[in-house]
Amino acid sequence: MRSDLHKLFDFGYISITPELHVEVSRKIKEEYENGRDYYALHGKKLAVTPVAPKDRPSSQFLQWHNQNVYLG
């Protein structure tokens, strides 16, 4: 993951659904009056995902992140 996207993920401005689609919070625009580049990613499937299921992001962690960190 790109470092800017990773930081946005850590701070809850973006998240990944269990189906591996990008979700972008409206808080980016509200708090930074920006985000156009990131909103272009909203709803898109991750461009690169590991082939082996064991190497993919944990769906349990993604669910936790969506409920506890994501600023939806």
Secondary structure as GFF3:
##gff-version 3
##sequence-region A 1 72
A	DSSP	alpha_helix	3	10	.	.	.	ID=ss1
A	DSSP	beta_strand	14	16	.	.	.	ID=ss2
A	DSSP	beta_strand	22	24	.	.	.	ID=ss3
A	DSSP	alpha_helix	27	32	.	.	.	ID=ss4
A	DSSP	alpha_helix	36	39	.	.	.	ID=ss5
A	DSSP	three_ten_helix	53	55	.	.	.	ID=ss6
A	DSSP	alpha_helix	59	68	.	.	.	ID=ss7
###
